Amino acid sequence: MTSPDLVLVGSYDYLLVGLSVLIAILASYAIRIRRGISELEVAKRELQRKATFVELLQIVAVAANETTSAEAALKFTIDRICEHTGWPVGHVYSSSQEKKTELISSKIWHLENAAQFETFRQVTERTPLAIGAGLPGRIAESGKPAWIPDINRDPNFLRRKVALDLGVKGAFGFPVLAQAEVVAVLEFFSSNIQEPDQELLTVMSNVGAQLGQVVERRRAEEALREAEARHRLLVEQLPAVLYVAEPGAEGEWLYVSPQIESMLGFSPAEWVADPRLWFRQVHPEDRGVVLAEEKASQERGEAFHCEYRMLARDGSIVWINDAAALVTDAPSGCPLLHGVLFDISERKRAKQELARKVEELGRSNAEVEQFARMASHDLQEPLRMVASYIQLLAQRYKGKLDAEADEFIGFAVDGACRMQQLIQDLVSYSRLTTRGKALNLTRAEVACNSAIENLQESVEESNAQVSVGTLPEVFADARQLTQLFQNLIGNAIKFRNERRPEICVAARPNGNEWIFSVQDNGIGIEPQYFERIFQMFQRLHTRQEYSGTGIGLAVCRKIVERHGGRIWVESQPGKGSTFLFTIPQTEGVEK
């Protein structure tokens, strides 16, 4: 039989073993509970971290949309990121507008201790970076965020020395992308060596994308403001009035540009406030015409265009050129006139003055024609009688009177002949315009040869050599072109020296005109007389030296000017002269 003491001892041992097992189990559970609590703490912290990232994105997105400029949005963003990360320095590099391959430092900074990082700020702001150089350059080149755990181990960090001196060690940055273009790079610096945080970089990429949208929007708004400013400047500077109005006599004026006040004396506000003001200011005699043309243009589906008179505030009459197109208004669907008013009063006055001048010119031409008829008949008839009787006296009494009487008779005969020639030349000059024929396609070579035939007696008498090069076809009055060549070649023969006259006629193209030349080897002309010789009755020599009335070159100028050209001379005394004139090329000759 077993002793009670032994049974008690055995039960106690079993109890100890059980307790040990229970304690071990409880300890295991405790470890698991502590591990679970730790994991929960980690998960909680991670969840809080993600929540702060989401909050940061939301804050940046809201603030970026509310800021008035891209610079303000960037400043707000670097402040919030530095606040979130605890990093003391944030800065913005911008892409250069002048050099697309370069980044330049902006004035946008976050400095936790401005005095401590002043040197770093100064160095950064005077250090432009090429694409690919330094942290910002690498980010601009790749278009992706980048992280430098320790700038002391990064050979491509150009500001390393000054940064290390100030205790800067870690760095990261991300790009701001607008339409896939890097427009800015945000960089941040820490006083500690920091291992890369990929999740933070991912968040920063999203921030950069949001900022890029802000930049795009601000750019669009700035472009719109600039376009509006240019349009406003254009409207205000145009010497015309732009308007938008409803059609008809009582149509409402929705817009009128400021020039309406200087044109008619009414302000734009007055014009828009009173729908009937425009029609009241249209001249009463023109109202029916204006409304009829407006209606007709609408029926034809064409732009409205009309010239009419308007009454200014001071009662003066202003001639208006009104041109407008009927455009359907998008919001209302109603047709509106978009037009422009020009003040054409000066043009009308000029037109009236021109009509008056034309009328005066017509009368003057008629008077010139009347003079030409009178000169060719009424003046020449008694002059022919005087000349005939003086010549008869010379024939009958020459040698029968004394030498002085013979000389007087000779003077009288010469004067009468010169007067006849002068009258004939004046008649020819006056008829250059009044009796000139229409310009037709004319062979200049034929006209030149006709002139030489008319001068055949002078050519043979002087033993002159006249050569004619290839001359073009031009639009001309054939008779006047012949006279032009005859006068120039005749002068070349007349104003010769002891040498045999050598005359060369030629032509060459010059842009849209032909330059004709008549060159001789005669006595030449002093430069100070180059312009004077083309004036009426201007002679450089006495009648004893060279005959003539001094009208020939004036006739040449008038002929050339009637043909739309110009005439001039090139000459040296004793070395001959070259007279040059132009005639516009014809389309056929140009082709």
C-alpha positions as CSV (number, residue, x, y, z in Angstrom):
1,M,0.0,0.0,0.0
2,T,1.4,3.4,-1.0
3,S,2.2,6.0,1.6
4,P,0.0,9.2,1.6
5,D,3.1,11.3,1.6
6,L,4.3,9.8,-1.6
7,V,1.0,10.4,-3.3
8,L,1.0,14.1,-2.3
9,V,4.6,14.6,-3.5
10,G,3.7,13.1,-6.9
11,S,0.6,15.3,-7.3
12,Y,2.7,18.3,-6.6
13,D,5.2,17.4,-9.3
14,Y,2.4,17.0,-11.8
15,L,1.1,20.4,-10.8
16,L,4.5,22.1,-11.4
17,V,4.8,20.5,-14.8
18,G,1.4,21.7,-15.7
19,L,2.1,25.2,-14.5
20,S,5.3,25.3,-16.5
21,V,3.5,24.3,-19.6
22,L,0.8,26.8,-19.0
23,I,3.4,29.6,-18.4
24,A,5.2,28.7,-21.6
25,I,1.9,28.8,-23.5
26,L,1.0,32.2,-21.9
27,A,4.5,33.5,-22.7
28,S,4.1,32.4,-26.3
29,Y,0.8,34.2,-26.5
30,A,2.3,37.3,-24.9
31,I,5.1,37.4,-27.5
32,R,2.6,37.0,-30.3
33,I,0.4,39.8,-28.8
34,R,3.4,42.1,-28.5
35,R,4.4,41.3,-32.1
36,G,0.9,42.0,-33.3
37,I,0.8,45.2,-31.4
38,S,4.1,46.2,-33.0
39,E,2.8,45.3,-36.4
40,L,-0.3,47.3,-35.7
41,E,1.8,50.3,-34.7
42,V,3.9,50.0,-37.9
43,A,0.7,49.7,-40.0
44,K,-0.8,52.6,-38.2
45,R,2.3,54.7,-38.8
46,E,2.4,53.7,-42.5
47,L,-1.3,54.5,-42.8
48,Q,-0.7,57.9,-41.2
49,R,2.2,58.5,-43.6
50,K,0.1,57.7,-46.6
51,A,-2.6,59.9,-45.2
52,T,-0.1,62.8,-44.9
53,F,0.9,62.2,-48.5
54,V,-2.7,62.3,-49.6
55,E,-3.2,65.4,-47.5
56,L,-0.1,67.0,-49.0
57,L,-1.4,66.2,-52.6
58,Q,-4.8,67.7,-51.7
59,I,-3.3,70.8,-50.1
60,V,-1.0,71.4,-53.1
61,A,-3.8,70.8,-55.6
62,V,-6.2,73.2,-53.9
63,A,-3.6,75.9,-53.3
64,A,-2.2,75.6,-56.8
65,N,-5.6,76.3,-58.2
66,E,-6.2,79.2,-56.0
67,T,-2.9,81.0,-56.4
68,T,-2.7,84.0,-58.8
69,S,0.5,82.9,-60.5
70,A,2.7,79.9,-61.2
71,E,5.5,81.4,-59.0
72,A,3.1,81.6,-56.0
73,A,2.1,78.0,-56.5
74,L,5.7,76.9,-56.6
75,K,6.5,78.8,-53.4
76,F,3.5,77.3,-51.6
77,T,4.5,73.8,-52.7
78,I,8.2,73.9,-51.6
79,D,7.0,75.4,-48.2
80,R,4.6,72.5,-47.7
81,I,7.0,69.8,-48.8
82,C,9.8,71.2,-46.4
83,E,7.2,71.3,-43.7
84,H,6.1,67.7,-44.4
85,T,9.6,66.2,-44.7
86,G,11.4,68.3,-42.2
87,W,14.1,69.2,-44.7
88,P,15.4,72.7,-44.2
89,V,16.0,73.9,-47.7
90,G,13.8,74.0,-50.8
91,H,14.5,75.8,-54.1
92,V,13.2,76.1,-57.7
93,Y,15.3,76.0,-60.9
94,S,13.5,77.2,-64.1
95,S,14.2,76.3,-67.7
96,S,15.8,79.2,-69.6
97,Q,13.7,81.0,-72.1
98,E,16.8,82.1,-74.1
99,K,18.7,78.8,-73.9
100,K,16.6,75.7,-74.0
101,T,19.7,73.6,-73.0
102,E,20.1,75.5,-69.7
103,L,18.5,75.8,-66.3
104,I,18.6,79.1,-64.3
105,S,18.1,79.6,-60.6
106,S,14.9,81.3,-59.6
107,K,14.3,83.5,-56.5
108,I,11.9,81.0,-55.1
109,W,13.3,79.5,-51.8
110,H,12.3,77.9,-48.6
111,L,15.1,78.5,-46.0
112,E,14.6,77.3,-42.4
113,N,17.6,79.3,-41.4
114,A,18.2,82.1,-43.9
115,A,21.4,83.3,-42.4
116,Q,22.9,79.8,-42.2
117,F,22.2,79.0,-45.9
118,E,22.9,82.5,-47.3
119,T,26.1,81.5,-49.0
120,F,24.5,78.4,-50.5
121,R,21.7,80.6,-51.9
122,Q,24.1,83.1,-53.4
123,V,26.2,80.3,-55.1
124,T,23.1,78.6,-56.4
125,E,21.6,81.8,-57.9
126,R,24.7,82.6,-59.9
127,T,25.1,79.0,-61.1
128,P,23.2,78.2,-64.3
129,L,23.2,74.5,-65.0
130,A,23.3,72.7,-68.4
131,I,20.9,69.9,-69.0
132,G,22.4,66.8,-67.4
133,A,24.6,68.8,-65.0
134,G,24.0,68.6,-61.2
135,L,20.8,67.3,-59.6
136,P,18.5,69.7,-61.4
137,G,20.2,69.0,-64.7
138,R,19.8,65.3,-64.4
139,I,16.1,65.6,-63.5
140,A,15.5,67.9,-66.5
141,E,17.3,65.4,-68.8
142,S,15.4,62.4,-67.6
143,G,12.1,64.0,-66.7
144,K,11.9,61.9,-63.6
145,P,12.6,62.5,-59.8
146,A,16.1,61.8,-58.4
147,W,17.6,61.2,-54.9
148,I,21.1,61.7,-53.6
149,P,21.6,60.0,-50.3
150,D,25.0,61.7,-49.7
151,I,26.1,64.6,-51.9
152,N,29.8,64.0,-50.8
153,R,29.7,60.8,-52.8
154,D,28.1,62.3,-55.9
155,P,30.7,63.6,-58.4
156,N,27.9,65.4,-60.4
157,F,26.8,67.7,-57.7
158,L,28.4,71.0,-58.7
159,R,27.8,72.9,-55.5
160,R,29.2,70.1,-53.3
161,K,31.9,72.1,-51.5
162,V,29.7,75.0,-50.3
163,A,26.9,72.6,-49.4
164,L,29.2,70.4,-47.3
165,D,30.6,73.4,-45.6
166,L,27.1,74.3,-44.5
167,G,26.2,70.8,-43.4
168,V,24.1,69.9,-46.4
169,K,24.2,66.1,-47.1
170,G,21.1,64.5,-48.5
171,A,19.1,65.8,-51.5
172,F,16.2,65.0,-53.8
173,G,14.2,66.7,-56.5
174,F,11.5,66.3,-59.1
175,P,10.4,67.9,-62.4
176,V,7.4,70.1,-63.2
177,L,6.1,68.8,-66.5
178,A,3.9,70.9,-68.8
179,Q,2.9,69.1,-72.0
180,A,5.8,66.7,-71.5
181,E,8.2,69.6,-71.3
182,V,10.3,70.2,-68.1
183,V,9.5,73.8,-67.2
184,A,11.0,73.7,-63.7
185,V,12.8,71.5,-61.2
186,L,12.2,71.6,-57.4
187,E,15.1,70.5,-55.3
188,F,15.3,69.9,-51.5
189,F,18.3,69.5,-49.1
190,S,18.7,67.7,-45.7
191,S,21.3,68.1,-43.0
192,N,21.4,64.3,-42.7
193,I,22.4,61.4,-45.0
194,Q,19.0,60.2,-46.2
195,E,18.3,56.9,-48.0
196,P,16.0,57.1,-51.0
197,D,12.3,57.1,-50.2
198,Q,10.7,55.7,-53.4
199,E,7.2,56.3,-52.1
200,L,7.9,59.9,-51.4
201,L,9.4,60.3,-54.9
202,T,6.2,58.8,-56.4
203,V,4.2,61.3,-54.5
204,M,6.5,64.1,-55.6
205,S,6.0,63.0,-59.3
206,N,2.2,63.5,-58.8
207,V,2.9,66.9,-57.2
208,G,5.0,67.9,-60.2
209,A,2.2,66.8,-62.6
210,Q,-0.3,69.0,-60.7
211,L,2.1,71.9,-60.8
212,G,2.6,71.3,-64.5
213,Q,-1.2,71.7,-65.1
214,V,-1.0,75.0,-63.1
215,V,1.8,76.2,-65.3
216,E,-0.1,75.2,-68.5
217,R,-3.2,77.0,-67.3
218,R,-1.3,80.1,-66.2
219,R,0.5,80.1,-69.6
220,A,-2.9,79.9,-71.4
221,E,-4.3,82.7,-69.2
222,E,-1.2,84.8,-69.8
223,A,-1.4,84.2,-73.6
224,L,-5.1,85.1,-73.5
225,R,-4.4,88.3,-71.6
226,E,-1.7,89.2,-74.1
227,A,-4.0,88.5,-77.0
228,E,-6.7,90.6,-75.4
229,A,-4.2,93.4,-74.8
230,R,-3.0,93.2,-78.4
231,H,-6.6,93.2,-79.7
232,R,-7.5,96.1,-77.4
233,L,-4.4,98.0,-78.6
234,L,-5.2,97.3,-82.2
235,V,-8.8,98.3,-81.8
236,E,-7.8,101.5,-80.0
237,Q,-5.1,102.4,-82.5
238,L,-6.9,101.7,-85.7
239,P,-8.0,104.8,-87.6
240,A,-11.5,103.3,-87.8
241,V,-14.5,102.4,-85.6
242,L,-15.2,98.7,-85.0
243,Y,-18.8,97.8,-84.0
244,V,-21.2,94.9,-83.3
245,A,-24.9,95.7,-83.8
246,E,-28.3,94.3,-84.6
247,P,-29.5,95.0,-88.1
248,G,-32.1,97.7,-88.9
249,A,-32.8,101.3,-88.0
250,E,-33.6,100.5,-84.4
251,G,-31.1,97.6,-83.9
252,E,-29.3,97.6,-80.6
253,W,-25.5,98.5,-80.7
254,L,-23.7,95.9,-78.5
255,Y,-20.2,97.3,-78.9
256,V,-18.5,100.2,-80.5
257,S,-14.8,101.1,-80.3
258,P,-13.5,104.3,-78.6
259,Q,-12.7,106.0,-82.0
260,I,-16.4,106.8,-82.4
261,E,-16.0,109.8,-80.1
262,S,-13.2,111.4,-82.2
263,M,-15.1,110.6,-85.4
264,L,-18.6,111.8,-84.5
265,G,-18.4,113.3,-81.0
266,F,-20.4,110.7,-79.2
267,S,-18.9,108.4,-76.5
268,P,-19.2,104.6,-76.8
269,A,-21.5,104.6,-73.8
270,E,-23.9,107.0,-75.5
271,W,-23.8,105.0,-78.6
272,V,-24.7,101.7,-76.9
273,A,-27.3,103.3,-74.6
274,D,-29.4,104.7,-77.4
275,P,-30.4,102.2,-80.2
276,R,-31.8,104.9,-82.4
277,L,-28.7,107.2,-82.2
278,W,-27.0,105.8,-85.2
279,F,-30.0,106.1,-87.5
280,R,-30.8,109.6,-86.3
281,Q,-27.2,110.7,-87.1
282,V,-27.4,109.3,-90.7
283,H,-27.9,112.2,-93.1
284,P,-31.6,112.4,-93.9
285,E,-30.9,112.2,-97.7
286,D,-29.0,109.0,-97.2
287,R,-31.2,107.0,-94.8
288,G,-33.3,105.3,-97.4
289,V,-30.2,104.2,-99.4
290,V,-28.5,102.8,-96.3
291,L,-31.5,100.7,-95.2
292,A,-32.1,99.5,-98.8
293,E,-28.5,98.4,-99.2
294,E,-28.6,96.7,-95.8
295,K,-31.7,94.7,-96.7
296,A,-30.4,93.9,-100.2
297,S,-27.1,92.6,-98.8
298,Q,-28.9,90.3,-96.4
299,E,-31.1,89.0,-99.2
300,R,-28.0,88.4,-101.4
301,G,-26.2,86.7,-98.5
302,E,-23.3,89.1,-99.0
303,A,-21.4,91.6,-96.8
304,F,-22.9,95.0,-96.3
305,H,-21.0,97.9,-97.8
306,C,-22.1,101.5,-98.2
307,E,-20.8,105.0,-98.3
308,Y,-23.0,107.6,-96.7
309,R,-23.0,110.8,-94.8
310,M,-23.4,111.2,-91.0
311,L,-24.0,114.2,-88.8
312,A,-21.5,114.7,-86.0
313,R,-22.5,116.1,-82.7
314,D,-21.3,119.6,-83.7
315,G,-23.4,119.4,-86.9
316,S,-20.6,118.8,-89.3
317,I,-21.0,116.3,-92.1
318,V,-18.7,113.2,-92.0
319,W,-18.5,110.8,-94.9
320,I,-18.5,107.2,-93.7
321,N,-17.4,104.0,-95.4
322,D,-19.4,101.3,-93.7
323,A,-18.5,97.6,-94.2
324,A,-20.0,94.8,-92.2
325,A,-20.7,91.0,-92.3
326,L,-23.7,89.4,-90.8
327,V,-22.6,86.8,-88.3
328,T,-24.8,84.4,-86.2
329,D,-24.2,85.1,-82.5
330,A,-23.4,81.8,-80.8
331,P,-25.2,82.3,-77.5
332,S,-28.4,83.8,-78.8
333,G,-28.5,82.4,-82.3
334,C,-29.4,85.9,-83.7
335,P,-27.6,87.5,-86.6
336,L,-25.4,90.4,-85.7
337,L,-23.5,92.9,-87.9
338,H,-19.8,92.9,-87.2
339,G,-18.5,95.9,-89.0
340,V,-16.0,98.8,-89.3
341,L,-16.6,102.5,-90.0
342,F,-14.0,104.5,-91.8
343,D,-13.9,108.3,-92.0
344,I,-13.5,109.0,-95.8
345,S,-14.3,112.7,-95.6
346,E,-10.7,113.6,-96.8
347,R,-10.9,111.1,-99.6
348,K,-14.3,112.6,-100.7
349,R,-12.9,116.1,-100.5
350,A,-9.8,115.0,-102.5
351,K,-12.0,113.4,-105.1
352,Q,-14.1,116.5,-105.4
353,E,-10.9,118.6,-105.7
354,L,-9.5,116.1,-108.3
355,A,-12.8,116.4,-110.3
356,R,-12.4,120.2,-110.2
357,K,-8.8,120.0,-111.3
358,V,-9.7,117.6,-114.1
359,E,-12.4,120.1,-115.2
360,E,-9.9,122.9,-115.1
361,L,-7.4,120.8,-117.0
362,G,-10.0,120.1,-119.6
363,R,-10.6,123.8,-120.0
364,S,-6.9,124.4,-120.1
365,N,-6.3,121.8,-122.7
366,A,-9.1,123.3,-124.8
367,E,-7.5,126.7,-124.5
368,V,-4.2,125.1,-125.5
369,E,-5.8,123.5,-128.5
370,Q,-7.4,126.7,-129.4
371,F,-4.1,128.5,-129.1
372,A,-2.5,125.8,-131.3
373,R,-5.1,126.3,-133.9
374,M,-4.6,130.1,-133.8
375,A,-0.9,129.8,-133.8
376,S,-0.8,127.4,-136.7
377,H,-3.0,129.6,-138.8
378,D,-3.9,133.1,-137.5
379,L,-0.4,133.9,-136.3
380,Q,1.5,132.2,-139.1
381,E,-0.5,133.8,-141.9
382,P,0.6,137.5,-141.3
383,L,4.1,136.2,-140.4
384,R,4.3,134.4,-143.7
385,M,3.3,137.6,-145.5
386,V,5.9,139.6,-143.6
387,A,8.6,137.0,-144.4
388,S,7.6,136.8,-148.0
389,Y,7.8,140.6,-148.6
390,I,11.1,140.9,-146.7
391,Q,12.5,138.0,-148.8
392,L,11.2,139.8,-152.0
393,L,12.9,143.0,-150.9
394,A,16.1,141.1,-150.3
395,Q,16.0,139.6,-153.8
396,R,15.1,142.8,-155.6
397,Y,17.2,145.3,-153.8
398,K,20.2,143.3,-152.6
399,G,23.4,145.2,-153.8
400,K,21.4,148.2,-154.9
401,L,21.3,149.7,-151.4
402,D,24.2,150.3,-149.1
403,A,25.8,147.4,-147.1
404,E,24.0,148.5,-143.9
405,A,20.6,148.2,-145.6
406,D,21.5,144.7,-146.9
407,E,22.4,143.7,-143.3
408,F,19.1,145.1,-141.9
409,I,17.2,143.1,-144.5
410,G,19.1,140.0,-143.6
411,F,18.3,140.5,-139.9
412,A,14.6,140.9,-140.8
413,V,14.6,137.7,-143.0
414,D,16.4,135.7,-140.3
415,G,14.1,136.9,-137.5
416,A,10.9,136.1,-139.5
417,C,12.2,132.6,-140.3
418,R,13.1,132.0,-136.6
419,M,9.7,133.3,-135.5
420,Q,8.0,130.8,-137.9
421,Q,10.1,128.0,-136.6
422,L,9.4,128.9,-133.0
423,I,5.7,129.0,-133.6
424,Q,5.8,125.6,-135.3
425,D,7.8,124.2,-132.4
426,L,5.4,125.6,-129.8
427,V,2.4,124.2,-131.7
428,S,4.2,120.8,-131.8
429,Y,4.9,121.0,-128.1
430,S,1.3,121.9,-127.1
431,R,-0.1,119.0,-129.2
432,L,2.1,116.3,-127.6
433,T,-0.7,115.7,-125.1
434,T,-3.8,117.0,-126.7
435,R,-3.3,115.2,-130.0
436,G,-1.2,112.3,-128.9
437,K,-2.4,108.9,-130.1
438,A,-3.2,105.9,-127.9
439,L,-0.2,103.8,-126.9
440,N,0.1,100.6,-128.9
441,L,2.6,97.9,-129.3
442,T,5.3,99.6,-131.4
443,R,8.6,98.3,-132.8
444,A,11.2,100.9,-131.5
445,E,13.6,99.9,-134.3
446,V,11.1,100.9,-137.0
447,A,10.5,104.2,-135.3
448,C,14.3,104.8,-135.0
449,N,14.9,104.0,-138.7
450,S,12.1,106.4,-139.7
451,A,13.8,109.2,-137.7
452,I,17.1,108.5,-139.5
453,E,15.3,108.6,-142.9
454,N,13.8,112.0,-141.9
455,L,17.4,113.2,-141.1
456,Q,18.9,111.7,-144.2
457,E,20.0,115.1,-145.6
458,S,21.8,116.1,-142.3
459,V,23.4,112.6,-142.1
460,E,24.8,112.9,-145.6
461,E,25.9,116.5,-145.2
462,S,27.8,115.7,-142.0
463,N,29.0,112.3,-143.2
464,A,27.6,110.9,-139.9
465,Q,27.8,107.2,-139.0
466,V,24.6,106.1,-137.3
467,S,24.4,102.5,-135.9
468,V,21.2,101.0,-134.4
469,G,21.3,98.0,-132.2
470,T,18.5,95.6,-131.5
471,L,15.6,97.6,-130.1
472,P,12.5,96.0,-128.4
473,E,8.8,96.4,-128.9
474,V,7.2,98.8,-126.5
475,F,3.8,100.4,-125.9
476,A,4.2,103.8,-127.5
477,D,2.8,106.4,-129.7
478,A,4.7,105.5,-132.9
479,R,4.8,109.1,-134.2
480,Q,6.0,110.6,-131.0
481,L,8.6,107.8,-130.5
482,T,9.9,108.7,-134.0
483,Q,10.0,112.4,-133.0
484,L,11.9,111.5,-129.9
485,F,14.6,109.6,-131.8
486,Q,14.7,112.3,-134.4
487,N,15.3,115.1,-131.9
488,L,18.1,113.1,-130.1
489,I,19.9,111.9,-133.2
490,G,19.5,115.4,-134.8
491,N,21.1,117.0,-131.8
492,A,24.0,114.5,-131.9
493,I,24.6,115.5,-135.5
494,K,24.2,119.2,-134.9
495,F,26.4,119.5,-131.8
496,R,29.5,117.9,-133.4
497,N,33.1,118.9,-133.5
498,E,35.7,118.5,-136.2
499,R,35.5,114.7,-136.0
500,R,33.2,112.6,-138.1
501,P,29.9,112.2,-136.1
502,E,29.5,108.6,-134.7
503,I,26.1,107.9,-133.2
504,C,25.0,104.7,-131.6
505,V,21.4,103.8,-130.6
506,A,20.9,100.9,-128.2
507,A,18.6,99.5,-125.6
508,R,18.9,97.2,-122.6
509,P,16.5,95.7,-120.0
510,N,16.5,97.0,-116.5
511,G,13.9,95.4,-114.2
512,N,10.5,96.2,-115.5
513,E,11.7,98.8,-118.0
514,W,13.8,99.4,-121.0
515,I,16.7,101.9,-121.0
516,F,17.3,103.4,-124.4
517,S,20.5,105.3,-125.1
518,V,21.7,107.6,-127.9
519,Q,25.4,108.0,-127.7
520,D,27.6,110.5,-129.7
521,N,31.2,111.7,-129.9
522,G,30.3,115.4,-130.1
523,I,31.2,118.4,-128.1
524,G,29.8,117.2,-124.8
525,I,28.0,119.1,-122.0
526,E,29.1,120.6,-118.6
527,P,27.6,118.7,-115.6
528,Q,25.9,121.9,-114.3
529,Y,23.7,122.1,-117.4
530,F,22.4,118.5,-117.2
531,E,19.0,119.5,-115.9
532,R,18.8,122.9,-117.6
533,I,18.9,121.6,-121.1
534,F,15.6,119.9,-120.8
535,Q,13.8,123.2,-120.0
536,M,11.9,125.3,-122.5
537,F,14.0,127.9,-124.5
538,Q,17.2,127.0,-122.7
539,R,20.3,127.3,-125.0
540,L,23.9,126.8,-124.1
541,H,25.3,128.3,-127.4
542,T,24.6,131.3,-129.6
543,R,22.5,131.1,-132.7
544,Q,25.6,131.9,-134.7
545,E,27.3,128.7,-133.3
546,Y,24.3,126.4,-133.5
547,S,20.8,127.0,-134.8
548,G,17.6,126.0,-133.0
549,T,14.8,127.4,-130.7
550,G,15.8,125.6,-127.5
551,I,12.6,123.5,-127.4
552,G,13.8,120.2,-128.8
553,L,14.9,118.5,-125.5
554,A,11.8,119.9,-123.7
555,V,9.8,118.0,-126.3
556,C,11.8,114.9,-125.7
557,R,11.1,115.1,-121.9
558,K,7.4,115.6,-122.5
559,I,7.2,112.6,-124.8
560,V,9.1,110.3,-122.4
561,E,7.0,111.4,-119.4
562,R,3.8,110.7,-121.4
563,H,5.1,107.2,-121.9
564,G,5.7,106.7,-118.1
565,G,9.5,107.0,-118.3
566,R,12.3,109.4,-117.4
567,I,15.2,111.0,-119.4
568,W,18.6,112.2,-118.4
569,V,22.1,112.8,-119.9
570,E,25.6,111.6,-119.1
571,S,28.4,113.6,-120.6
572,Q,31.9,115.1,-120.4
573,P,33.0,118.2,-122.4
574,G,34.9,117.2,-125.5
575,K,34.1,113.5,-125.1
576,G,30.6,113.3,-126.3
577,S,27.2,112.7,-124.7
578,T,24.8,109.9,-124.0
579,F,21.1,110.7,-123.7
580,L,19.2,107.9,-121.9
581,F,15.5,107.4,-121.5
582,T,13.2,104.7,-120.1
583,I,10.0,103.1,-121.3
584,P,8.1,100.4,-119.3
585,Q,8.4,96.9,-120.6
586,T,5.4,95.3,-122.0
587,E,4.1,91.9,-120.7
588,G,4.9,90.3,-123.9
589,V,8.5,91.5,-124.0
590,E,9.0,90.4,-120.4
591,K,7.9,86.9,-121.2
